[in-house]
Amino acid sequence: MIGAYWGHWRGLWISAKNWQSPDGQTFPVRIEHIGPRFNGLGEYFQDVIKLVYKFDAPEIIVDGLTSFDKPAVPDEINPDIPADAMVENIAHTAMGIEVRRRVYQFSNEQHQDYHIIEYVFTNTGNVDEDEDIELPNQTLEDVYFTFFYRNKANAPAGAWDNSAGGAAWGKYTMNDALVPDWADMPGEQFSEQFAQGYDFWQDHAAQFSWLGHVPDQTNFNTIGNPMWFELQPWIAHIGGDTTGRLGAAAMFGTLTVHADRSASDESHDRAQPSMMDILDSDDADLTSRNDHNDINQMQFERDWLEDGFKNGTGSARYSDEKPPHAWRIQPDGDFARQTAPPQPSEGGYGYVQSFGPYTLGPGEDVRIVVAEAIAGLNDKLAYALGRWYKQQVRLQGQEVANNLLFYWNPTTNTSCNQGDPGCIGRTKNDWVMTARDSLFKRFDQILEVWNNGMQVPQAPKPPRRFVVSSGTDQITLEWETYAGEPDPAGWEIWRAQNYYFGIPLPDSSTVYKKIAELPGNARSYIDTEVTRGVNYFYYIQAVGSNGLKSNRYWTQTYLPAVLRRPPGASLDDVRVVPNPYVLEADLGVRFPDVQDKIAFYGLPPQATIRIYTELGELVTVIEHTDGSGDEFWNLTTSSRQVVASGIYYAVITDKETGKQTTRTIVIIR
């Protein structure tokens, strides 16, 4: 909790009035802070943080090595948790309120784009990190819980060389909201006009964000964040993804799922959060000097967190008097044609919301549940639309391209022609703004799940163990199921030629393609449609009778499987492929998975390869130790510099016999 809140401009403040410390000092106002700039030292005390899974995570093995993206080892297995994974953490505050937070995540592919976060705030009277109860009898008065959110859209891909540098920290983020009060007012209030077909906002407030227009970017319109230029490598390399693909064609936000009316009434209070507003991320009055012993500063903070006004008073929730941020920037609500910048300062705006006031007697608690969700254009549409937009900007200029219609059939998820059945034409920005409808659907879905006790349709479990083994002419996949788990209706096996950390381009080797559909009793598959020297990555999905599939990320491999030749009979068998290496050659004569790559075939089981320049300078040393006949060089030096065009010499030494041979390598860039 502490690191995430402080490091990402998140925050949680807990405030009360007329609080008395263990030494008898009375504070007219007391606030315990964590975030958005303050690290909570001395005010919050972390007690428990643990990762809980409903079942043991699958074991993924590639050529004898455990494969994973980031290690996520559960601390506990609990088959009774409502979701597939849960992060639970408990912290104490110097006020005597214990914060228990449970973050729930489903692996169901139809429910993987949101978290449900349950907070329980209990007046324990424990004001420090030990187990002693210092304030067992104090009733806490006028308690508020204030949450801070600073959203940013695709920060690495949107920053610096693309939309603008400030996108990395949310400078150009637009923020909007829906408030239940609006349903009771005459006419349509702000985004109420876009939410008429949705139910959630009738009793549940929401705030949400997206990347807005950046006037300083004159090459293209930034809404949706087209991937235009390759980023500076020291920031975040995106592998040459400069197709125009929309990297931020989504909206993301926070839904109030439930808020207790009081410590004695657990029914939902539609008047919560009682305060909703935006905050300048660089507001020094509120994001610095936070100190739970500074009474004057806390009084200033308290006046603000009750109604959102630093000076004077006004509407605590969004209203005609206090419009949501996006409507202050673009009063007509036509956000696809936004012209003004969404911020007056370098920091941009985040949004805040306060729940309260509550009274908490000793041992009493209140529960607040929020959900954080994201929704938007699917990857295929984001790629096709962004690529088309970039082409139109180059051909006709930005002004014309911004007003052209792109035709797409949402039902078939394919491009189409004007007049075709199901074909819809919209501008690039209008397509991006449909993310709002997608997010509203997600909010409705979340409430349905919550009201159903967080029960969602269950996909079959993934394999308990998934093993990928590289052979000399095939790659073997084997798997085991969990004990007692019935066979699924079937299995699907997917493969890509190159693992990629981002979203793969649809016409590249990084796209996963389904290579097999197998019956539910299958436990192995032999992949023979593979090319020597190419890296392959896999995942397997169990398919249920209801059509639901186990989540791909349970079994996705992150280590490459590659065909292995048997070792050569002698050093005379050693060959270098391709040779010469020509950068501009077709992929048919280069390795398709990695641009800078050559292979040594026919090596002895154990060998050392020393590569020299034409002048005899040592470039790099490669130790070949896996017992096969194959080894690869990524055309870089030992100091990780890409080698230039020229003639190089590879001296290969058989470690067993000590014999050597030399091969000449020609590189043309």
N, C-alpha and C positions, 0 to 999 in steps of 0.2 A: 504493500500500500504506500509506504513512505517514498520509496524510490520512484515509483510510477507517477505519483501525484506531483512530486516536486519537479522531476525531470521533464514532464510533458505538460506543464502548466495545467494540471488538474488540481483540484483542491476540495477539501472538506473542512468547513469551520463549524464548530459546535459552540453555541452561545447560550447564556442564561443570565437572569437578573438576580440580584441580591444573593449572591453566592458567598458562602463563608468557608474560608480555608481551614485546614486542620489546626493552625495556630491561632484561630479566632478572628483573623482579619476579614472584614466584610467588603466584598467587591460589588458596587452597584451594577456593574456589568462584567462578565467574565467570558472570554472567548478562547477556545483552544484551536490553534491553526495547524493545518498541514496543507501546503501549497497555497496559492499557485507558485509563489517564489520561495516561500519559507519551508525549510525541510522538517519542521515539526519537532526539532530537538528540545527535549524537556517538556513538551506538551502532549506528545503521543508516544506510547510505549508498545512496540510490537511484541506480541506474545506468541501467537501461533500462526504459521502459514504452511499450508499443505495442499498437495495435489491429490485428488481422489478420482479414481476411475471406477466405472461400474464393473468392468472386467479387466483382466490383465491385458496390456498392450501386446499385439503380435510381435514375435521375434523375426526380424528380417535379416537374412544372411546372404551376402554376395561373395562368392569365392572364399568362404571361410571367415569373412569379416562382417561384423555387425554394421548394418547400414541405417543411418538416420540423418535427418536434416539438422535438427537441434535436439539435444537430449531432453526428454521429458519423462523422467522416471517417476511413477506415482508413489506417493508416500503411503497410500492406503488403497485397498480394494474394498468397495462397498456396493454390493449388488442392489441395495435398496435406495440409492440416490435416484432422484427423478430423471436426471439427464445422464448422458454418457460420461461426462467429465465435470468435475467441480473443483474450483479453487476456493478454499476456505481460509480466511485469516481473521484473527482476533487481536484487537489492540485496546489498550487502556488509555484513558486521557487523564490529564491532571485535574479535570473537573470532577472525576469520579464516574464518568459514563464509559461503559464498555461498548466497543464497536465490533460487532460480528458481521462479517461480509461473506456471502456465498455467491460465487459467480458460476452460473450453469451454462454448459455448452452441449448441444446435441451433435451427433455425427450423422444423423439423417440428412441426406443431401438437400432436402426441401426445408431444412431448419438450421442450416449451418451459418447463416449470415446475420446472426444476432446472438447476444448474450442476455440472459436474464440475471439481474443482480439484486440480491435480497440483503437488505441491511436490517439488523435488529440492534437498537440502541437501548441499553439497560443501565439503570442507575444502580451500580454496584457499590459505590462509595470508595472504590479502590483508585487512588490518585497517583500511583506510581507503578514501577515495574515489579514490585514484590507482591506476595499474596495477601498481605495484611490489608484489612479494611479500615481506612482512616476516617471515613465519614459514613458510618452505618445508619444514621438517622436523619440525614439531610434530604429534604424535598427540594427538587430543582424546579425553579419557576421560569415561565416564559422561555422555554427552550426552543431554539431554532437550529435546523441543520441546513447548511448552505453548501451547495455543490457548484463547482466551477468546471467549465468545459471549454477547451480551445481546440477546435477541429481544424485539420489541415487535409488537403486533398492530394494524395499521391505525391508526398513531399519530395522524394528523390528525383522523380521524373519531371516534376513541374518546376523545379527550382533553377535558378541561374540562367543557363543557356536556353531554357524553354519559356514557360509562362513568365516567370520573374523570380528573382532571388527570394523575395519575401514569402513566396508560396510554401517554402520549407517550414515556416513557423506559423502559417495561417494568416499572413498579412492580407490576403485578398479573399478571404473566406466570407461568404454571405450567410447570414443567419435569419431564419424565419421561425414561425411558431403557429400553433393552434391552441386555443384556450376554450374550455367548455362554456365560459361565460358568453362567448359570442353567439352561441346557439339561441340564447334567450333575448338577444337584442334585435331590433328591427333591421332588416336589410342584411347584406352579406358583409362581414367584417374581414378585410384582408384575405388571407388564404382560405377562409371559409368557402369562398367561391370555388376553390379547386377541390374541396373535400366533401362535396354533397353526397357522393356515393359511398362514403366510408363511415363506419360507426364509432371508431375508437375515440374520436375527439369530443363526442357528446358528453363524456364523463371523465376523460383522461387527457391531460395536457401533454403537449409534445413540443420540442424544439429541434430544429434540424438545420443542416448546413450544406453548402456546395462551393466549388471554386467559381468566383465571379469574374467579371471582365477586368482586364488589366490594361488601362489606356496606354501605358508606356511600351507595351509590346505591339509594335506596328507591323510586324511581318504577318500576323494572323490574329484571329479572334480567339482569346484564351478559354472561352467557356467550353468545358469538356477536356481541356488541356491536350491539344494535339501534340504528339511526340515529333517535334520538328528538327531539333538539332541534337547531336550527340553531346552528352554532358561532359564537363571537365572530369577527367578520371579521378581526381582526388576527392570529388564530391560523391558520385555514385555512378559507376559505369553501367550503362544499360545495353551493352552489346550491339551498338549500332542500330538500335531501334529508332529509325528516323522516318518511318513510313507515313507519319501523320496519325497513326493509331491514337484514339482518344484514351488517355491515361487516367482521366478523372470524370468519366461520364456517369457519375453516381451521386446520390445524396445520402447523407448519414446523419443520424440524430438520436435523440433520447426521448423515450416514451415513459411517462409516469404510469406504471402498471397498477400500483396500489399504494395508498398511504392511510394508515390508521387515523380514525377521527380523534382518538385519545388513547391513553394507556388502558382505559376500561372499555373502549368501543373499537373493535377490530374491523368494523365496516369501512368501506372505501369512502374517503372524503374527496369529492370532486373539486373542492375549493383549494386543494393542494396541487402543486406548490403554491404557497400564498404570495410569493414574490417571484417574478420572472423578468429578466432584463438582460442587457448586454453589458460588457465591461471592456474598456480599452485595455489591451494586454499589457501596455506599458504604463498604466495608471499608477504613478508612484504613491499616491495617497492611500491606495488600498492594497497594492501588491508589494509594499515594502514596509519596514518598521513594524511588522506584526510581532506583538509581544504580549503574552497573557498577564504581564504585570503592569503594563502601561494603561492605566485606567482611561486617560483622555483619548488615546488612540482607539481603545476598544469601544468607547462611547461613540466615536465617529463611525467606526465600522458597524456598530450595532444599528445606528440610525439608518445607514445605507442598506444593510441586509434585510431590513424589515420592508422597505418599499422601493429600493433601487435608486433613491435620490440621495446624493451626498449633501445637498443643501435644500432645505424645505421639505415638503411632502407632496405626494401625488399618488396616482394610480399605481398600485403595487404590481399588478399584472398588466400585460399588454392591452392597450385600449386605443381609442381615438387620441387620447392625450399622450399615450406612449406607444407608438407603433413598433412592431418588430423591426429589427435592424434592416432587413432587405427592403422594407417599405419606406424607410427613411431615405434609402439610396435611390430607389426606383419607385416613386409614389404610385405610378399607374399599374404596378404589378406585372409589367411585361418584361420579365427578367431575361428573356432570350434576347432582348434588344437593349440591355443595360448599357449605359454610356458613361456614367459617373464611376469613379473608383470607390470600392467598398470600404475604404478606411481613410481617416485623416492623419494617421500616424504610422510609424514603422511597425508597430506591433500588431495592428489589426484588432479585430474584436473576437472575443469569446462570448459564450452565454453563461448565465448563472441562474440558479433557482433555489429558493429557500422554502423549507417545510417547517410549519409551526404556526403559532406558538403551542407548545405542549407543556404539561405539568407531569413530572415524573417523581412519584414517591419512592422511598427506598425499595429496591427490588423490582420496580415497575419498568416496563419496556414499551416501545413503539416499533412498529415495523414499516419500512418504506421499501418499495420494490420499483426498480427502474429497468428498462431494457435499452441496450445500445444496439443499433441496427444499421445496415447499409443495403442499398438496392440501387439498381440502375440498368444501363444497357448491357446486354450480354456481350461476351468477348468477340463473337463473330461480327456483330453489328458495329461495335466500337471500332474494330479494325477496318471493316469495309467503309464505314462512314468517314472515318478520319483520313483514310488513304484517298478516298474520292475528294474530300475537301482540300487536301493539300495539292492534289493534281489541279483542281479548279482554281486555286489561288495562283498557282504557277502559270496557268493558261490564260486566266481572265482577270487576275487581280483580286485582292481581298474584298473590295467593296461589292463586286459582282458575286463572288463566291459566297459571301455571307447571306445572300438573298436567293440563291439557287435551291431547288428542291431535290432532295435525295429520296429515291423510291425504294421501299422495303416492304416485304410481306411478313408481319410479325408471326403469323401462324406457321408458315413454312420456314421462317428465319432465313430467307434468301432475298437477294435483290430482285427487282421486278420492273415492269414498264408501266407507265401511266395508263390507267384504264383496265389493267389486269384485275381479276377478282382478288379482293383482299389486299390490294396494293395501296400503300399510303405514301404520300409525298410530303416531306417536311424539310425545313432548313436544318442545317447542322445543329444550331442552337435549340431549335424547337424539339428536335429529337432528344437532345441532352436533357431538356426540361421535363421530358416524360419520366425521368427518374423519380420525380416527385410522386407520381401515381404509384410507381413500383414501391416506393418507401411507405406510402400510405397503406398499400396492400399488406406489406410486411407488418406494419403496426397492428392492423386488424388481425393478422395471423397470430401475432404474439399474444394478444388478449384472448383469443380463442384457446390457445395452448394453456395460458395461465388459468383461465376459468375451467379448464378440463383437468386441473390438477397436474399440469405439466406432463400429461401423457400424450405422446405422439406415436403415430404408426411406427412399428419397429421393423427395420431391415434385418436380414440375417447377419450374424456375426461374421467378421472377416476370418481368414485362417488364423489359427493360433501361431503357426510357424510357416514362413515362406522362404524357401531356399532357392537361390539362383546360382547355377554352376556353369562356368565357361568350359567348353570342351574344344577339341581340335577341329570339329566340323559341325558342331551344334551347341546350343545353349539349353540346358535342362532346367526346368522349373518344377519344384516339388513343394507340396504344402500339406499341412495337417490341420484338422479342425479341433475345436475345444471339446474336451471330454463331455459326453452327454448331449452335445449340440447336434440336432438332426441335420441331415444333408439339405443344402438349399435346393431351390429349383434348378439352379445352374451356376456356372462360373463364367466370367468374362476376363480375358487377359488382354492388357493394353501395353503397347510398346512405343518408345520414342528412340531416336538415334542420338539424342543429346539432351542431357538434363539442363534445364534453364530455371533460374531462380524467379524470373518474372512471369509474365503472361506470354506464352509462345506465339509467334506469328503463324497464321493459318497456313502459309505456304512454305514453312521451313521444317527442318528435321527435328525441331523441338516439339512438334505436335505429337501427342499420343494418339495412336491408331489402334483400333480393336483388331487383334490378330487371331483370336480364337473364341468360340462359344462352346462350352463343354457341359456335359451332364453333371448333376449334383454329386454323383459318386466318384467323379474324377479326382485324382490326387497328384497328377503330374502332367506335364506338357513338354514336348521337345520342339524347340524352335530351330528349324533348319533354314528358314528364309533369312539368313544373316550373311553379312559380308565381312571378310577378314579385315581386321584393323579398325573397324568401326565400333564405337562405344554404344551399348544398348542399355536402356533403363526400362523397368517394368513396374506394373502394379496389377493386382488381381482383385476382382470384386465378386462377392457372393451375391447372387440374384434371388430374391424371394418370389414366392408365388404371387404376391401382390405387386410385383414389378419393382419394388424398392431394392436398392443395392447398398451393400456395405460401402463405407466411405473409402475412396481411393487412398487417402493419406494414411490410413492404417497400414498399408502394405507397399507404398511407393518406395522404390529403391533409389538411393542417392549415390551409390557406388556403381561404376560401369562394369557390365559384363562384356567380354570381347573374346572372339575366337582365338584359340591358342594353337599355334603350329607345334608339332613335336620338334625337339631340338635337332639341328643339322648333324649329319654324320661326320662332317669335317668342316674346317674353316672355309673350305672352298665353296660351301653351300651358302655362305652369307651373301644376301642381296639387300640393296637399299631401294625403297619404293616410296613415292615416285622419285625418279632421278633422270633428268633434272626436275627440281621442284620449281614450278612456274605459278606465281600467285594468281595470274589472270586466266589460268587454264580452267576448262570446264570441270565441274564436280566429278565427272566421269573419270578423270585422270588425277583427281585429288581426293583426299578423304572428305566425305560429306559432313562429318560431325564436328570437326575442328579445322579451322582455316590453316593454321601453322602447324603442320604435323607431317613427319616422315617416319617410315618404319624400317627396322632392321629385321629381316627374316632369315631363318636358317642358322641362328646363333647356337652355340653350345649351351648346355643347361646353366652354367655359371660363367659369366664373362664380365669384363670391364671394357667400356667403350669410351675412348678419349677422342674428343673432336678438336681439331686444330684449324687455324686459318692457313691461308697459302703461305704466310710468312712464318709459320711455326708457332704462333701464339695459341696457348691452350684456351679453348672456348668454354668447354664444360666436360664433366665426367659423369657417365651414366653407369650405375651398377645394375647388372642384370642378374637377378637371383631367384626367379620364380620357377626355374626348371623347364620352361617352354623354349620355343625357338624364336619368340617374338619380343621385340622391345621397340619403344617409340621415343622420338625426340620432338619437342615442341618448338624447335628453332629459336631457342633463347639461350643466352649465355648463363654461366653460373651466377651472375649478378642480376638475372632476370631481364636482361636487355634483348630485344628482338634482333636477330642477326641480320646483317645487310646482304645484298646481292654479292655473289662471289663464289670462289672455289674453296671447298673445305675438305679436310682429310679426317676420316674416322679410322682410328687404330683400335682393333678389336683384339683383346687378349683372352684366351681360354684359361680360366682360373685353375682348372684341373691339370692341364699339361704345360701351361706357360707359353704355348705357341701364340703367334700373332699373325694378323693379316690386316691389310689396309684397303679401304674403299674411298674413292673420290666422290664427293657430293657437289653438285652444281645447284645454286640457288639463284633464281631470277625473280626480282620483285617489280 
